[in-house]
């Protein structure tokens, strides 16, 4: 009886192991890479802050998919600041700002317009108001994607 119980338990575990291994493979394939190439920061020092959004409802708010603080000196390659993000396939939009005075926040004027250099995925530019998610959104598939974003440092 005990041998039969042990045999049943071993059989059960042996059936579950392939399922578990398959789940790990599925998890390993569920992320892809967005390569950000930020231009316009040559000679700049300090940090850039990157925020990733996945919906119009959260766009430019506090609810982000990912946030990154990137030291320009560590990520500078020639004239580009290079950053790689790992994300599941889907639709995303990215905002970037150069923290010119190194205070860790985006400085704005009294009506909320940024006083520090900002840029968006697809190099979207706002027209008559805040930038729109639909202008900055891109689709990430299982293949790596490059977003070339220009930041105008004045």
C-alpha positions in Angstrom: 0.0 0.0 0.0 2.8 2.4 0.9 4.7 1.5 -2.2 1.6 2.2 -4.3 1.1 5.6 -2.6 4.8 6.6 -3.2 4.5 5.4 -6.8 1.4 7.5 -7.3 3.1 10.6 -5.8 6.1 10.2 -8.0 3.9 9.8 -11.1 2.0 12.9 -10.2 5.2 15.0 -9.6 6.7 13.7 -12.9 3.6 14.8 -14.7 3.8 18.3 -13.2 7.5 19.0 -13.9 7.1 19.3 -17.7 4.2 21.8 -17.1 6.3 23.8 -14.8 9.2 23.8 -17.3 6.8 25.0 -20.0 5.6 27.8 -17.8 9.2 29.0 -17.3 9.8 29.0 -21.0 6.5 31.0 -21.6 7.6 33.5 -18.9 11.1 33.8 -20.5 9.5 34.7 -23.9 7.0 37.2 -22.6 9.3 40.2 -22.4 10.9 42.1 -25.2 13.4 45.0 -25.5 12.9 48.6 -26.2 16.2 50.3 -27.0 16.1 54.0 -26.3 18.6 56.2 -28.2 18.5 59.6 -26.6 20.2 62.3 -28.6 20.8 66.0 -27.7 22.5 65.3 -24.4 26.2 65.6 -25.4 28.0 67.7 -22.8 25.1 67.3 -20.4 25.8 66.0 -16.9 23.5 64.5 -14.3 20.5 62.3 -14.9 17.6 61.7 -17.2 14.4 60.3 -15.9 12.3 57.9 -18.0 8.7 56.9 -17.5 6.9 54.2 -19.4 3.0 54.3 -19.7 0.6 51.7 -21.1 -2.7 53.6 -21.3 -4.1 57.0 -22.1 -5.7 57.0 -18.6 -2.3 56.9 -16.8 -0.4 59.0 -19.4 2.0 61.5 -17.8 0.6 60.7 -14.3 2.2 58.9 -11.4 1.0 55.4 -12.3 3.7 54.2 -14.6 4.6 50.7 -15.9 8.3 51.5 -15.2 10.4 54.4 -14.1 14.2 54.7 -14.5 16.8 57.2 -13.3 19.7 57.0 -15.7 23.1 58.7 -15.1 24.1 60.3 -18.4 27.8 59.6 -17.9 27.2 55.9 -17.4 24.9 55.5 -20.5 26.7 57.9 -22.9 27.9 56.2 -26.1 29.3 58.8 -28.4 26.6 61.4 -28.8 23.8 59.1 -27.6 22.5 58.0 -24.2 21.5 54.4 -24.6 19.0 52.7 -22.4 17.4 49.3 -22.7 14.0 48.5 -21.2 12.5 45.0 -20.8 8.7 45.0 -21.2 6.0 42.5 -22.2 4.7 42.9 -25.7 2.0 45.6 -25.9 1.4 49.3 -26.5 3.5 51.8 -24.6 4.5 55.5 -24.6 7.7 56.9 -23.1 8.4 60.3 -21.5 11.9 61.5 -20.8 13.2 64.6 -19.0 16.7 65.9 -18.4 17.0 67.0 -14.8 19.2 70.0 -15.5 19.4 71.2 -11.8 19.7 67.6 -10.4 16.9 68.0 -7.9 15.2 64.7 -8.9 12.0 66.3 -10.2 10.7 67.9 -13.3 10.5 71.6 -12.7 7.6 73.4 -14.2 6.3 77.0 -14.4 3.2 78.2 -12.6 0.9 76.8 -15.3 2.6 73.4 -15.5 4.8 73.8 -18.5 8.2 72.1 -18.1 11.2 74.4 -17.5 13.6 71.5 -18.1 14.1 69.6 -21.4 11.5 66.9 -22.1 10.9 64.5 -24.9 8.5 61.7 -25.9 8.5 58.4 -27.8 8.0 58.9 -31.5 9.4 62.4 -30.9 5.8 63.5 -30.4 5.5 67.2 -29.9 2.5 68.8 -28.1 0.2 71.0 -30.0 -2.0 73.4 -28.1 -1.9 71.7 -24.7 -0.2 68.7 -23.1 1.2 66.0 -25.3 -1.2 63.3 -26.3 -0.8 59.5 -25.6 -1.9 58.6 -29.1 1.0 60.6 -30.6 3.6 58.9 -28.4 2.3 55.4 -28.4 4.1 52.5 -30.1 3.6 48.8 -30.3 6.2 46.4 -28.9 6.2 42.9 -30.3 8.4 40.0 -29.4 11.1 41.6 -31.6 13.4 44.3 -30.1 12.4 47.9 -31.0 14.5 51.0 -31.2 13.0 54.4 -30.2 15.2 57.3 -31.3 14.2 60.3 -29.1 15.7 63.8 -29.5 15.9 66.0 -26.4 16.6 69.7 -27.0 18.8 71.0 -24.3 18.9 74.7 -24.4 
